[in-house]
Amino acid sequence: MSNPNSVPHLDRELDLSNTGRGVWLVKVPKYIANKWDKAPGDIEVGKLKISRIPGQKAQVQLSLSEGVLCLKDPGEQTIPKEHRLDVSNVTRQSLGVFSHAVPSNTDAVVPESEKLYMEGRIVQKLECRPYADSIYYKLKSESIRKASMPQRQVQQLERIVQNFKPISDHKHNIEYQEKKKAEGKKARDDKEAVLNVLFAAFEKHQYYNIKDLQKITRQPIVYLKEILKEVCNYNLKNPHKNMWELKPEYRHYKQEVPVEQKEEKSQSSDSD
């Protein structure tokens, strides 16, 4: 059963006429690959020399062409011309080389389908290695020097760069640190001491908000609320919404003497 979300495969022709041809898989240094990428398609890039000695492996040498060696950027090091290729047989793997040809006539009513070709079967692997001469040592030392250079370097500026000036700290960071420092100073006092401060404050006023009580007691707000819940009520309705007041059992306000009682007391004192 096919997956409805899978991408459909296009039918393409595969040319198997070169299936029996043996192909070499050659690994070359990066500096040779870069040269070959820059080389135009109409020049010779190098020559292979194969020497066969009875009873020994074949000796394969690569000699780069002068046209490739001349493809140098300013300041680029000269690369070695002569290289040897170490040969090893492929016995435990089945490797092949494939290519594809893009159809040239894409505007036709019935466009040609893309064709695939099997160029051959890999029978040998070759490792391209330079000879240890003065040119190779110079190239290697230059590559090591470039690799050891730090990515970031200090540069001396000859003129002022118009940019944002650095500051030691930002405003919001300073405010946060000051707030944190202030909260750190609010150590928890003894509960009885805090209650004495609260009762003294409520003798002056009947209602307080939490911010005022925090300033008066200088206690952490979480600790202060725990104490307030024991001795105070929190008003949720107007006219004293969001205000704290003492519970009735803790109220000890001085009751004012009525005016009539004051007059009676004054009269009795006069008669005496």
Secondary structure, DSSP 8 states (H G I E B T S, - for coil): ---TTS------EEE-TTTT-EEEEEE--HHHHHHHHHS-TTS--EEEEEE--TTS--EEEEEE-HHHHT---TT-----SEEEEEEEE--S---EEEEEE--S--SSSS----EEEEEEEEEEEEEEEE--SHHHHHHHHHHHHHHHS-SS-----SS---S----SS-HHHHHHHHHHHHHHH-----HHHHHHHHHHHHHH-S-B-HHHHHHHH---HHHHHHHHHHHEEE--STTSTT-EEE-GGG--------HHHHHHHHHHHHH-
